[in-house]
Amino acid sequence: MQWTTHEVSNQVPDLHDYNLYSSDTVLQAAIQDSAASWYAAELKHLGAELGTQETLQLGQLANQHVPELQTHDRFGNRIDRVDFHPSWHRLLGMQRHAQLHALPWAQPRAGAHIARTAAYYLQAQVESGSLCPVTMTYAAIPLLQQEPALFATLQEKLFSLQHDERDLPLAEKNSMLIGMGMTEKQGGSDVRSNTTVARPLETAGRGHAYAITGHKWFFSAPMCDAHLVLARTEAGPSCFFVPRWRPDGSKNTILIQRLKDKLGNRSNSSSEVEFQDAYGVMVGEDGRGIPTIIEMANHTRLDCVIGSAGLMRNALVQAIHHARHRHAFGLPLAEQALMQNVLADLALESEAATRLMLRLAQAAEAIDDPLQRAWRRVVTPAAKFWVCKRALEFSGECMEVWGGNGYVENAPMARMYREAPVNSIWEGSGNVMCLDVLRAIAKESDAFKLLLDSLLDIALEHKGLRELIAELRTDLALPAAQQEMQARRFTQRLVLVAQSCLMLQSAPPEIAEAFVNSRLDAECGRVFGTLATPLPAQDILQRAWPA
């Protein structure tokens, strides 16, 4: 028997079948005003595809059905294969078609980096784990291009728009993905303490074959067709291209020990592996593996910023959508003053993160220009520190807008919240980023002075910003030990100045002022929702997510 005790009401409908690009006022305007305006139609098409219920469901399925490790076949042969749900491969196919893995390298034209950044940002609002192998492939290509003989054998498969999920020798595949293997259990970020060794099979040096023996504690995406690996030669840490299959068609001796049981990013397989005389080819100069990897890291760090900005955008849209449909105490949540303060504060944070990621992408367009080099080399690690860390608190606040409904796994907020920490940790945690900011300034001191001068030109009418820039200059005169102690404070100041100036340049005046005044107010920013009045809350929300 059944009894009807109540009717279901005041529940918020799922958000789907919307265009991620067309509904993003800030992104659209920024693209139209940039060198990537030629890509706007493609972004609109991609935004529509990503916003469908079917595509959004792929992200949920890929995290619900996690990768499974198969170490042996039924006969006892070692196969070291990771099986994925079909949703994973469909997502990678979409990313491949959008050229997230190679656009600026395959089509080197003005605005290509900005175009790719915008597409990546849209994709990050659907599913994050599948972006990991795409990021690593994208970052590896410019490094491999410096090895003409090797790159000539890989170029066609690297630039391919197809996703080939088959575990076969490269010669038999239509495309390829590249992963990374640097971290070891005893060292973490301290890769100079790595113990994995490489010995030449015949001739030593760049472009020659080596046998690699050792382990990796975090081996990202083990089903990639090759990995860039750090191993020690007599000359020191060196970089190697290590394919999954040897040139003779046999499986390379990269033994997957287990997959990591991670907090988030669950659709993506992270593993521990052992190398037993694995075949690899030296990339870069012997003993210069770490500097060789650094340029690759700059690209992956920018993707961490983009991914976190995309995550924030998705969380914001979900929070505003919920607040407009959910009623409490006689009004929609979005019409209640305190909730408006919270949502407006979140919207300002999201816009500033989006503008910063696009500015860093712009800097990648002219890396020889000293000012652009300062944005790329100094501000990129600073942005990774700040934006990725803000995404943690940001996603938690958006979950709180949903209340208890946000805390259950069959709603979207829980997965976003679990996803948020990974970008802050991967490719260098907060302290590593802040110390890298200081190192970059020491190497690019003249370029950094140009950066501060350019920011001061924008901030001339803002006393608080002028004072922050003066403090940045003063901090650089401190003793080295004190600079290191204050590295997080310095990096925080730098990012807030950069974001404030970008908002002043591009956002409507009242919205830019709301951001700058709140971020310079010691009483604001500790938690979201502490913006001072008067506040153009409705204008901010309409701009963030048009009703």
VEXTIRO-625293 format. One record per residue (C-alpha): residue number from 0; residue in one letter; chain; x, y, z. Coordinates in steps of 0.1 Angstrom, whole numbers, plus 5000, padded with zeros to 4 digits. Example, Ala and Ser with C-alpha at 12.3 -4.5 7.8 and 13.67 -1.06 7.14 Angstrom:
<node 0; A; A; <5123; 4955; 5078>>
<node 1; S; A; <5137; 4989; 5071>>
# end
This chain:
<node 0; M; A; <5000; 5000; 5000>>
<node 1; Q; A; <5011; 5036; 4994>>
<node 2; W; A; <5003; 5068; 5013>>
<node 3; T; A; <5009; 5102; 4998>>
<node 4; T; A; <5024; 5124; 5026>>
<node 5; H; A; <5036; 5153; 5005>>
<node 6; E; A; <5042; 5166; 4970>>
<node 7; V; A; <5077; 5172; 4957>>
<node 8; S; A; <5082; 5210; 4953>>
<node 9; N; A; <5108; 5237; 4957>>
<node 10; Q; A; <5135; 5214; 4942>>
<node 11; V; A; <5158; 5229; 4916>>
<node 12; P; A; <5158; 5214; 4881>>
<node 13; D; A; <5191; 5201; 4867>>
<node 14; L; A; <5210; 5226; 4847>>
<node 15; H; A; <5216; 5213; 4812>>
<node 16; D; A; <5211; 5222; 4775>>
<node 17; Y; A; <5227; 5256; 4777>>
<node 18; N; A; <5256; 5271; 4758>>
<node 19; L; A; <5286; 5274; 4780>>
<node 20; Y; A; <5301; 5300; 4758>>
<node 21; S; A; <5271; 5321; 4748>>
<node 22; S; A; <5260; 5324; 4785>>
<node 23; D; A; <5295; 5336; 4795>>
<node 24; T; A; <5294; 5374; 4790>>
<node 25; V; A; <5329; 5379; 4802>>
<node 26; L; A; <5345; 5352; 4780>>
<node 27; Q; A; <5326; 5363; 4749>>
<node 28; A; A; <5337; 5399; 4752>>
<node 29; A; A; <5373; 5390; 4760>>
<node 30; I; A; <5375; 5367; 4729>>
<node 31; Q; A; <5359; 5393; 4706>>
<node 32; D; A; <5385; 5419; 4718>>
<node 33; S; A; <5415; 5396; 4715>>
<node 34; A; A; <5436; 5382; 4687>>
<node 35; A; A; <5415; 5350; 4689>>
<node 36; S; A; <5383; 5365; 4676>>
<node 37; W; A; <5386; 5342; 4646>>
<node 38; Y; A; <5378; 5313; 4669>>
<node 39; A; A; <5346; 5327; 4684>>
<node 40; A; A; <5323; 5306; 4661>>
<node 41; E; A; <5341; 5274; 4671>>
<node 42; L; A; <5338; 5283; 4708>>
<node 43; K; A; <5301; 5289; 4704>>
<node 44; H; A; <5297; 5255; 4687>>
<node 45; L; A; <5318; 5238; 4714>>
<node 46; G; A; <5299; 5256; 4742>>
<node 47; A; A; <5266; 5242; 4728>>
<node 48; E; A; <5280; 5207; 4726>>
<node 49; L; A; <5294; 5207; 4761>>
<node 50; G; A; <5262; 5220; 4776>>
<node 51; T; A; <5240; 5192; 4764>>
<node 52; Q; A; <5225; 5168; 4790>>
<node 53; E; A; <5243; 5139; 4772>>
<node 54; T; A; <5278; 5155; 4774>>
<node 55; L; A; <5273; 5165; 4810>>
<node 56; Q; A; <5263; 5130; 4818>>
<node 57; L; A; <5296; 5118; 4803>>
<node 58; G; A; <5315; 5136; 4830>>
<node 59; Q; A; <5294; 5120; 4857>>
<node 60; L; A; <5298; 5085; 4843>>
<node 61; A; A; <5336; 5088; 4838>>
<node 62; N; A; <5339; 5096; 4876>>
<node 63; Q; A; <5314; 5070; 4887>>
<node 64; H; A; <5330; 5042; 4867>>
<node 65; V; A; <5367; 5046; 4877>>
<node 66; P; A; <5397; 5031; 4858>>
<node 67; E; A; <5405; 4995; 4864>>
<node 68; L; A; <5440; 4980; 4863>>
<node 69; Q; A; <5446; 4947; 4845>>
<node 70; T; A; <5481; 4935; 4853>>
<node 71; H; A; <5478; 4901; 4836>>
<node 72; D; A; <5457; 4884; 4810>>
<node 73; R; A; <5439; 4852; 4818>>
<node 74; F; A; <5469; 4831; 4807>>
<node 75; G; A; <5493; 4849; 4832>>
<node 76; N; A; <5510; 4871; 4807>>
<node 77; R; A; <5519; 4906; 4820>>
<node 78; I; A; <5498; 4932; 4801>>
<node 79; D; A; <5497; 4963; 4824>>
<node 80; R; A; <5466; 4977; 4809>>
<node 81; V; A; <5441; 5002; 4824>>
<node 82; D; A; <5405; 4999; 4813>>
<node 83; F; A; <5382; 5029; 4811>>
<node 84; H; A; <5345; 5035; 4808>>
<node 85; P; A; <5334; 5045; 4773>>
<node 86; S; A; <5325; 5079; 4786>>
<node 87; W; A; <5362; 5086; 4792>>
<node 88; H; A; <5371; 5079; 4756>>
<node 89; R; A; <5342; 5100; 4743>>
<node 90; L; A; <5354; 5130; 4763>>
<node 91; L; A; <5389; 5125; 4750>>
<node 92; G; A; <5376; 5123; 4715>>
<node 93; M; A; <5358; 5157; 4720>>
<node 94; Q; A; <5389; 5173; 4734>>
<node 95; R; A; <5410; 5159; 4706>>
<node 96; H; A; <5386; 5172; 4680>>
<node 97; A; A; <5388; 5207; 4696>>
<node 98; Q; A; <5426; 5205; 4694>>
<node 99; L; A; <5431; 5211; 4731>>
<node 100; H; A; <5462; 5189; 4728>>
<node 101; A; A; <5480; 5208; 4700>>
<node 102; L; A; <5462; 5239; 4686>>
<node 103; P; A; <5490; 5265; 4690>>
<node 104; W; A; <5516; 5241; 4677>>
<node 105; A; A; <5496; 5226; 4648>>
<node 106; Q; A; <5481; 5260; 4638>>
<node 107; P; A; <5506; 5287; 4649>>
<node 108; R; A; <5488; 5319; 4642>>
<node 109; A; A; <5480; 5350; 4662>>
<node 110; G; A; <5456; 5342; 4691>>
<node 111; A; A; <5460; 5305; 4690>>
<node 112; H; A; <5471; 5302; 4726>>
<node 113; I; A; <5441; 5324; 4737>>
<node 114; A; A; <5417; 5303; 4716>>
<node 115; R; A; <5430; 5271; 4730>>
<node 116; T; A; <5428; 5285; 4766>>
<node 117; A; A; <5391; 5295; 4761>>
<node 118; A; A; <5383; 5260; 4747>>
<node 119; Y; A; <5401; 5243; 4776>>
<node 120; Y; A; <5382; 5265; 4801>>
<node 121; L; A; <5349; 5254; 4786>>
<node 122; Q; A; <5359; 5218; 4787>>
<node 123; A; A; <5370; 5221; 4824>>
<node 124; Q; A; <5334; 5229; 4833>>
<node 125; V; A; <5323; 5194; 4822>>
<node 126; E; A; <5351; 5170; 4834>>
<node 127; S; A; <5386; 5176; 4847>>
<node 128; G; A; <5403; 5142; 4848>>
<node 129; S; A; <5403; 5136; 4811>>
<node 130; L; A; <5421; 5169; 4806>>
<node 131; C; A; <5452; 5155; 4824>>
<node 132; P; A; <5467; 5135; 4794>>
<node 133; V; A; <5456; 5163; 4770>>
<node 134; T; A; <5476; 5189; 4791>>
<node 135; M; A; <5507; 5167; 4792>>
<node 136; T; A; <5506; 5161; 4755>>
<node 137; Y; A; <5502; 5198; 4748>>
<node 138; A; A; <5531; 5207; 4771>>
<node 139; A; A; <5553; 5180; 4757>>
<node 140; I; A; <5550; 5190; 4720>>
<node 141; P; A; <5573; 5221; 4721>>
<node 142; L; A; <5599; 5201; 4740>>
<node 143; L; A; <5598; 5173; 4715>>
<node 144; Q; A; <5600; 5198; 4686>>
<node 145; Q; A; <5635; 5205; 4698>>
<node 146; E; A; <5644; 5169; 4688>>
<node 147; P; A; <5639; 5170; 4650>>
<node 148; A; A; <5646; 5134; 4643>>
<node 149; L; A; <5623; 5121; 4670>>
<node 150; F; A; <5596; 5146; 4664>>
<node 151; A; A; <5595; 5137; 4627>>
<node 152; T; A; <5584; 5102; 4636>>
<node 153; L; A; <5557; 5116; 4660>>
<node 154; Q; A; <5543; 5147; 4645>>
<node 155; E; A; <5515; 5132; 4625>>
<node 156; K; A; <5501; 5112; 4655>>
<node 157; L; A; <5506; 5142; 4679>>
<node 158; F; A; <5487; 5166; 4657>>
<node 159; S; A; <5459; 5141; 4648>>
<node 160; L; A; <5424; 5151; 4656>>
<node 161; Q; A; <5414; 5115; 4664>>
<node 162; H; A; <5415; 5098; 4697>>
<node 163; D; A; <5428; 5062; 4694>>
<node 164; E; A; <5422; 5042; 4726>>
<node 165; R; A; <5439; 5010; 4714>>
<node 166; D; A; <5469; 4997; 4733>>
<node 167; L; A; <5492; 4991; 4703>>
<node 168; P; A; <5527; 5000; 4691>>
<node 169; L; A; <5528; 5036; 4678>>
<node 170; A; A; <5533; 5025; 4642>>
<node 171; E; A; <5499; 5009; 4643>>
<node 172; K; A; <5480; 5038; 4659>>
<node 173; N; A; <5462; 5069; 4644>>
<node 174; S; A; <5472; 5092; 4672>>
<node 175; M; A; <5491; 5094; 4705>>
<node 176; L; A; <5490; 5109; 4740>>
<node 177; I; A; <5520; 5117; 4762>>
<node 178; G; A; <5523; 5116; 4800>>
<node 179; M; A; <5549; 5125; 4826>>
<node 180; G; A; <5568; 5106; 4851>>
<node 181; M; A; <5590; 5126; 4875>>
<node 182; T; A; <5578; 5122; 4911>>
<node 183; E; A; <5594; 5094; 4933>>
<node 184; K; A; <5583; 5083; 4967>>
<node 185; Q; A; <5613; 5096; 4986>>
<node 186; G; A; <5614; 5131; 4970>>
<node 187; G; A; <5580; 5145; 4958>>
<node 188; S; A; <5587; 5179; 4944>>
<node 189; D; A; <5624; 5175; 4952>>
<node 190; V; A; <5632; 5157; 4919>>
<node 191; R; A; <5669; 5162; 4923>>
<node 192; S; A; <5667; 5134; 4949>>
<node 193; N; A; <5654; 5110; 4923>>
<node 194; T; A; <5671; 5076; 4923>>
<node 195; T; A; <5659; 5062; 4889>>
<node 196; V; A; <5689; 5056; 4867>>
<node 197; A; A; <5695; 5053; 4830>>
<node 198; R; A; <5725; 5036; 4812>>
<node 199; P; A; <5732; 5040; 4775>>
<node 200; L; A; <5725; 5009; 4754>>
<node 201; E; A; <5753; 5019; 4730>>
<node 202; T; A; <5762; 5056; 4724>>
<node 203; A; A; <5755; 5080; 4753>>
<node 204; G; A; <5739; 5114; 4748>>
<node 205; R; A; <5710; 5133; 4733>>
<node 206; G; A; <5689; 5113; 4709>>
<node 207; H; A; <5704; 5080; 4719>>
<node 208; A; A; <5687; 5049; 4735>>
<node 209; Y; A; <5690; 5041; 4772>>
<node 210; A; A; <5678; 5014; 4796>>
<node 211; I; A; <5660; 5029; 4825>>
<node 212; T; A; <5656; 5012; 4859>>
<node 213; G; A; <5638; 5026; 4889>>
<node 214; H; A; <5603; 5037; 4900>>
<node 215; K; A; <5578; 5065; 4899>>
<node 216; W; A; <5555; 5072; 4928>>
<node 217; F; A; <5531; 5093; 4906>>
<node 218; F; A; <5531; 5082; 4869>>
<node 219; S; A; <5503; 5103; 4853>>
<node 220; A; A; <5480; 5085; 4829>>
<node 221; P; A; <5499; 5052; 4824>>
<node 222; M; A; <5479; 5043; 4793>>
<node 223; C; A; <5495; 5072; 4774>>
<node 224; D; A; <5515; 5060; 4744>>
<node 225; A; A; <5547; 5075; 4758>>
<node 226; H; A; <5559; 5094; 4789>>
<node 227; L; A; <5586; 5120; 4795>>
<node 228; V; A; <5606; 5106; 4824>>
<node 229; L; A; <5634; 5119; 4846>>
<node 230; A; A; <5663; 5095; 4853>>
<node 231; R; A; <5698; 5099; 4865>>
<node 232; T; A; <5729; 5094; 4842>>
<node 233; E; A; <5765; 5100; 4852>>
<node 234; A; A; <5760; 5136; 4843>>
<node 235; G; A; <5729; 5141; 4865>>
<node 236; P; A; <5691; 5141; 4861>>
<node 237; S; A; <5682; 5138; 4824>>
<node 238; C; A; <5650; 5137; 4805>>
<node 239; F; A; <5639; 5106; 4784>>
<node 240; F; A; <5611; 5098; 4760>>
<node 241; V; A; <5598; 5064; 4771>>
<node 242; P; A; <5573; 5048; 4748>>
<node 243; R; A; <5548; 5022; 4760>>
<node 244; W; A; <5560; 4998; 4733>>
<node 245; R; A; <5596; 4993; 4721>>
<node 246; P; A; <5606; 5000; 4685>>
<node 247; D; A; <5607; 4962; 4678>>
<node 248; G; A; <5570; 4959; 4687>>
<node 249; S; A; <5574; 4944; 4721>>
<node 250; K; A; <5558; 4958; 4753>>
<node 251; N; A; <5582; 4981; 4771>>
<node 252; T; A; <5591; 4970; 4807>>
<node 253; I; A; <5570; 4996; 4825>>
<node 254; L; A; <5552; 4976; 4852>>
<node 255; I; A; <5522; 4992; 4868>>
<node 256; Q; A; <5521; 4983; 4905>>
<node 257; R; A; <5488; 4999; 4914>>
<node 258; L; A; <5465; 5028; 4907>>
<node 259; K; A; <5462; 5056; 4932>>
<node 260; D; A; <5429; 5057; 4952>>
<node 261; K; A; <5425; 5095; 4950>>
<node 262; L; A; <5402; 5120; 4967>>
<node 263; G; A; <5391; 5135; 4933>>
<node 264; N; A; <5401; 5135; 4897>>
<node 265; R; A; <5389; 5099; 4898>>
<node 266; S; A; <5382; 5095; 4861>>
<node 267; N; A; <5419; 5098; 4855>>
<node 268; S; A; <5443; 5070; 4863>>
<node 269; S; A; <5474; 5079; 4884>>
<node 270; S; A; <5497; 5051; 4891>>
<node 271; E; A; <5529; 5037; 4906>>
<node 272; V; A; <5553; 5020; 4882>>
<node 273; E; A; <5586; 5002; 4881>>
<node 274; F; A; <5610; 5004; 4852>>
<node 275; Q; A; <5630; 4973; 4845>>
<node 276; D; A; <5655; 4983; 4819>>
<node 277; A; A; <5628; 5002; 4801>>
<node 278; Y; A; <5636; 5016; 4767>>
<node 279; G; A; <5639; 5053; 4765>>
<node 280; V; A; <5655; 5080; 4742>>
<node 281; M; A; <5673; 5110; 4758>>
<node 282; V; A; <5656; 5143; 4751>>
<node 283; G; A; <5676; 5175; 4757>>
<node 284; E; A; <5712; 5177; 4770>>
<node 285; D; A; <5727; 5150; 4792>>
<node 286; G; A; <5724; 5160; 4829>>
<node 287; R; A; <5700; 5189; 4820>>
<node 288; G; A; <5668; 5171; 4825>>
<node 289; I; A; <5653; 5195; 4850>>
<node 290; P; A; <5658; 5226; 4830>>
<node 291; T; A; <5645; 5207; 4800>>
<node 292; I; A; <5613; 5199; 4819>>
<node 293; I; A; <5608; 5235; 4832>>
<node 294; E; A; <5594; 5249; 4800>>
<node 295; M; A; <5570; 5220; 4799>>
<node 296; A; A; <5560; 5228; 4835>>
<node 297; N; A; <5551; 5264; 4825>>
<node 298; H; A; <5525; 5251; 4801>>
<node 299; T; A; <5511; 5226; 4826>>
<node 300; R; A; <5509; 5252; 4853>>
<node 301; L; A; <5489; 5275; 4831>>
<node 302; D; A; <5465; 5247; 4824>>
<node 303; C; A; <5461; 5243; 4862>>
<node 304; V; A; <5451; 5280; 4863>>
<node 305; I; A; <5426; 5275; 4834>>
<node 306; G; A; <5412; 5243; 4849>>
<node 307; S; A; <5406; 5259; 4883>>
<node 308; A; A; <5391; 5290; 4866>>
<node 309; G; A; <5368; 5267; 4847>>
<node 310; L; A; <5359; 5248; 4879>>
<node 311; M; A; <5350; 5281; 4896>>
<node 312; R; A; <5329; 5292; 4866>>
<node 313; N; A; <5309; 5259; 4867>>
<node 314; A; A; <5304; 5261; 4905>>
<node 315; L; A; <5293; 5297; 4902>>
<node 316; V; A; <5267; 5290; 4875>>
<node 317; Q; A; <5254; 5261; 4895>>
<node 318; A; A; <5251; 5283; 4926>>
<node 319; I; A; <5233; 5311; 4908>>
<node 320; H; A; <5210; 5287; 4890>>
<node 321; H; A; <5201; 5271; 4923>>
<node 322; A; A; <5195; 5304; 4941>>
<node 323; R; A; <5172; 5316; 4913>>
<node 324; H; A; <5150; 5285; 4916>>
<node 325; R; A; <5151; 5277; 4953>>
<node 326; H; A; <5127; 5296; 4977>>
<node 327; A; A; <5132; 5301; 5014>>
<node 328; F; A; <5115; 5324; 5039>>
<node 329; G; A; <5091; 5336; 5012>>
<node 330; L; A; <5116; 5347; 4985>>
<node 331; P; A; <5139; 5331; 4959>>
<node 332; L; A; <5173; 5328; 4975>>
<node 333; A; A; <5188; 5350; 4947>>
<node 334; E; A; <5165; 5379; 4958>>
<node 335; Q; A; <5177; 5379; 4994>>
<node 336; A; A; <5202; 5406; 5003>>
<node 337; L; A; <5229; 5385; 5020>>
<node 338; M; A; <5227; 5357; 4994>>
<node 339; Q; A; <5232; 5384; 4967>>
<node 340; N; A; <5263; 5396; 4985>>
<node 341; V; A; <5277; 5360; 4985>>
<node 342; L; A; <5269; 5354; 4949>>
<node 343; A; A; <5282; 5387; 4937>>
<node 344; D; A; <5314; 5382; 4956>>
<node 345; L; A; <5318; 5348; 4940>>
<node 346; A; A; <5311; 5363; 4906>>
<node 347; L; A; <5338; 5389; 4910>>
<node 348; E; A; <5363; 5362; 4920>>
<node 349; S; A; <5354; 5341; 4890>>
<node 350; E; A; <5357; 5370; 4865>>
<node 351; A; A; <5391; 5380; 4879>>
<node 352; A; A; <5403; 5344; 4875>>
<node 353; T; A; <5390; 5343; 4840>>
<node 354; R; A; <5407; 5375; 4830>>
<node 355; L; A; <5440; 5365; 4845>>
<node 356; M; A; <5441; 5332; 4827>>
<node 357; L; A; <5434; 5349; 4794>>
<node 358; R; A; <5461; 5375; 4801>>
<node 359; L; A; <5486; 5347; 4807>>
<node 360; A; A; <5475; 5330; 4774>>
<node 361; Q; A; <5481; 5364; 4757>>
<node 362; A; A; <5516; 5365; 4771>>
<node 363; A; A; <5523; 5331; 4755>>
<node 364; E; A; <5518; 5348; 4721>>
<node 365; A; A; <5550; 5369; 4724>>
<node 366; I; A; <5574; 5351; 4747>>
<node 367; D; A; <5604; 5371; 4735>>
<node 368; D; A; <5589; 5404; 4746>>
<node 369; P; A; <5603; 5412; 4781>>
<node 370; L; A; <5570; 5424; 4795>>
<node 371; Q; A; <5551; 5393; 4782>>
<node 372; R; A; <5580; 5371; 4795>>
<node 373; A; A; <5574; 5386; 4830>>
<node 374; W; A; <5537; 5377; 4828>>
<node 375; R; A; <5545; 5342; 4816>>
<node 376; R; A; <5574; 5334; 4838>>
<node 377; V; A; <5566; 5353; 4870>>
<node 378; V; A; <5528; 5357; 4871>>
<node 379; T; A; <5520; 5321; 4859>>
<node 380; P; A; <5533; 5304; 4890>>
<node 381; A; A; <5518; 5332; 4911>>
<node 382; A; A; <5484; 5326; 4894>>
<node 383; K; A; <5487; 5289; 4899>>
<node 384; F; A; <5492; 5295; 4936>>
<node 385; W; A; <5464; 5319; 4940>>
<node 386; V; A; <5436; 5308; 4916>>
<node 387; C; A; <5440; 5271; 4924>>
<node 388; K; A; <5439; 5278; 4961>>
<node 389; R; A; <5409; 5301; 4958>>
<node 390; A; A; <5391; 5274; 4939>>
<node 391; L; A; <5391; 5253; 4971>>
<node 392; E; A; <5372; 5279; 4992>>
<node 393; F; A; <5352; 5289; 4962>>
<node 394; S; A; <5337; 5255; 4955>>
<node 395; G; A; <5330; 5250; 4991>>
<node 396; E; A; <5310; 5282; 4993>>
<node 397; C; A; <5291; 5273; 4961>>
<node 398; M; A; <5282; 5239; 4977>>
<node 399; E; A; <5269; 5258; 5008>>
<node 400; V; A; <5246; 5278; 4986>>
<node 401; W; A; <5230; 5244; 4977>>
<node 402; G; A; <5228; 5235; 5014>>
<node 403; G; A; <5224; 5198; 5022>>
<node 404; N; A; <5214; 5191; 4986>>
<node 405; G; A; <5249; 5201; 4975>>
<node 406; Y; A; <5265; 5175; 4999>>
<node 407; V; A; <5252; 5144; 4981>>
<node 408; E; A; <5270; 5126; 4954>>
<node 409; N; A; <5242; 5125; 4929>>
<node 410; A; A; <5243; 5163; 4926>>
<node 411; P; A; <5272; 5181; 4908>>
<node 412; M; A; <5287; 5200; 4937>>
<node 413; A; A; <5303; 5171; 4956>>
<node 414; R; A; <5324; 5161; 4926>>
<node 415; M; A; <5335; 5198; 4920>>
<node 416; Y; A; <5345; 5201; 4956>>
<node 417; R; A; <5366; 5169; 4955>>
<node 418; E; A; <5381; 5180; 4923>>
<node 419; A; A; <5392; 5214; 4935>>
<node 420; P; A; <5424; 5205; 4954>>
<node 421; V; A; <5442; 5187; 4926>>
<node 422; N; A; <5454; 5217; 4906>>
<node 423; S; A; <5468; 5233; 4937>>
<node 424; I; A; <5489; 5202; 4944>>
<node 425; W; A; <5498; 5189; 4910>>
<node 426; E; A; <5529; 5204; 4892>>
<node 427; G; A; <5541; 5221; 4924>>
<node 428; S; A; <5521; 5229; 4955>>
<node 429; G; A; <5517; 5264; 4970>>
<node 430; N; A; <5551; 5268; 4986>>
<node 431; V; A; <5569; 5255; 4954>>
<node 432; M; A; <5550; 5281; 4933>>
<node 433; C; A; <5558; 5310; 4956>>
<node 434; L; A; <5595; 5301; 4957>>
<node 435; D; A; <5594; 5298; 4919>>
<node 436; V; A; <5580; 5333; 4917>>
<node 437; L; A; <5610; 5346; 4937>>
<node 438; R; A; <5635; 5326; 4915>>
<node 439; A; A; <5618; 5339; 4883>>
<node 440; I; A; <5621; 5375; 4895>>
<node 441; A; A; <5657; 5370; 4903>>
<node 442; K; A; <5664; 5358; 4868>>
<node 443; E; A; <5640; 5383; 4851>>
<node 444; S; A; <5645; 5413; 4873>>
<node 445; D; A; <5644; 5439; 4844>>
<node 446; A; A; <5613; 5423; 4830>>
<node 447; F; A; <5596; 5423; 4864>>
<node 448; K; A; <5603; 5460; 4868>>
<node 449; L; A; <5586; 5465; 4835>>
<node 450; L; A; <5556; 5445; 4848>>
<node 451; L; A; <5554; 5466; 4879>>
<node 452; D; A; <5557; 5498; 4859>>
<node 453; S; A; <5529; 5488; 4835>>
<node 454; L; A; <5506; 5478; 4865>>
<node 455; L; A; <5514; 5512; 4881>>
<node 456; D; A; <5503; 5530; 4850>>
<node 457; I; A; <5469; 5513; 4853>>
<node 458; A; A; <5466; 5518; 4890>>
<node 459; L; A; <5476; 5555; 4892>>
<node 460; E; A; <5442; 5566; 4904>>
<node 461; H; A; <5439; 5539; 4931>>
<node 462; K; A; <5459; 5548; 4963>>
<node 463; G; A; <5456; 5513; 4977>>
<node 464; L; A; <5469; 5496; 4945>>
<node 465; R; A; <5498; 5521; 4943>>
<node 466; E; A; <5507; 5513; 4979>>
<node 467; L; A; <5506; 5475; 4972>>
<node 468; I; A; <5530; 5480; 4942>>
<node 469; A; A; <5553; 5500; 4964>>
<node 470; E; A; <5553; 5472; 4989>>
<node 471; L; A; <5562; 5447; 4962>>
<node 472; R; A; <5592; 5468; 4953>>
<node 473; T; A; <5602; 5472; 4990>>
<node 474; D; A; <5599; 5434; 4996>>
<node 475; L; A; <5624; 5427; 4969>>
<node 476; A; A; <5651; 5445; 4989>>
<node 477; L; A; <5646; 5423; 5019>>
<node 478; P; A; <5673; 5396; 5029>>
<node 479; A; A; <5668; 5363; 5010>>
<node 480; A; A; <5657; 5344; 5041>>
<node 481; Q; A; <5630; 5370; 5049>>
<node 482; Q; A; <5619; 5370; 5013>>
<node 483; E; A; <5614; 5333; 5015>>
<node 484; M; A; <5595; 5336; 5048>>
<node 485; Q; A; <5572; 5362; 5032>>
<node 486; A; A; <5568; 5345; 4998>>
<node 487; R; A; <5531; 5337; 5002>>
<node 488; R; A; <5523; 5373; 5012>>
<node 489; F; A; <5543; 5386; 4983>>
<node 490; T; A; <5527; 5363; 4958>>
<node 491; Q; A; <5492; 5371; 4971>>
<node 492; R; A; <5499; 5408; 4967>>
<node 493; L; A; <5512; 5404; 4932>>
<node 494; V; A; <5482; 5384; 4920>>
<node 495; L; A; <5457; 5408; 4936>>
<node 496; V; A; <5474; 5438; 4920>>
<node 497; A; A; <5474; 5420; 4886>>
<node 498; Q; A; <5438; 5409; 4888>>
<node 499; S; A; <5427; 5444; 4900>>
<node 500; C; A; <5445; 5461; 4871>>
<node 501; L; A; <5429; 5436; 4846>>
<node 502; M; A; <5395; 5443; 4860>>
<node 503; L; A; <5401; 5481; 4858>>
<node 504; Q; A; <5411; 5477; 4821>>
<node 505; S; A; <5383; 5455; 4809>>
<node 506; A; A; <5353; 5453; 4833>>
<node 507; P; A; <5325; 5479; 4836>>
<node 508; P; A; <5337; 5506; 4861>>
<node 509; E; A; <5313; 5498; 4889>>
<node 510; I; A; <5321; 5461; 4888>>
<node 511; A; A; <5359; 5467; 4886>>
<node 512; E; A; <5356; 5491; 4915>>
<node 513; A; A; <5336; 5465; 4935>>
<node 514; F; A; <5364; 5440; 4930>>
<node 515; V; A; <5393; 5464; 4937>>
<node 516; N; A; <5378; 5479; 4968>>
<node 517; S; A; <5368; 5445; 4983>>
<node 518; R; A; <5402; 5429; 4976>>
<node 519; L; A; <5420; 5458; 4992>>
<node 520; D; A; <5397; 5459; 5022>>
<node 521; A; A; <5411; 5439; 5052>>
<node 522; E; A; <5376; 5431; 5063>>
<node 523; C; A; <5368; 5415; 5029>>
<node 524; G; A; <5381; 5384; 5012>>
<node 525; R; A; <5384; 5362; 5043>>
<node 526; V; A; <5351; 5347; 5035>>
<node 527; F; A; <5329; 5353; 5005>>
<node 528; G; A; <5299; 5375; 5010>>
<node 529; T; A; <5316; 5404; 5028>>
<node 530; L; A; <5313; 5430; 5001>>
<node 531; A; A; <5306; 5466; 5014>>
<node 532; T; A; <5275; 5485; 5004>>
<node 533; P; A; <5263; 5501; 4982>>
<node 534; L; A; <5267; 5471; 4959>>
<node 535; P; A; <5255; 5466; 4923>>
<node 536; A; A; <5247; 5430; 4932>>
<node 537; Q; A; <5220; 5425; 4905>>
<node 538; D; A; <5242; 5439; 4878>>
<node 539; I; A; <5270; 5416; 4888>>
<node 540; L; A; <5248; 5385; 4888>>
<node 541; Q; A; <5231; 5394; 4855>>
<node 542; R; A; <5266; 5398; 4840>>
<node 543; A; A; <5278; 5365; 4855>>
<node 544; W; A; <5248; 5344; 4845>>
<node 545; P; A; <5221; 5362; 4824>>
<node 546; A; A; <5187; 5353; 4837>>
# end
